[in-house]
Amino acid sequence: MPTVELDEDTVQRLDDLRVEDESYDELVTELINIYEAEELTLFHGGDEY
């Protein structure tokens, strides 16, 4: 698995988003899923024009 280094500001932003004992892996997976869902929605929304 690759190693990712984050600056202190990014870690603080992630900490602010974490719920209870949620791991960083769970949080990042959730953020990726939200991003993909929004991208899919935008993609399909553009098909209606």
Secondary structure by P-SEA (a helix, b strand, c coil): cbbbbbcaaaaaaaaaaccccccaaaaaaaaaaaaaaaaaaaaaaaaac
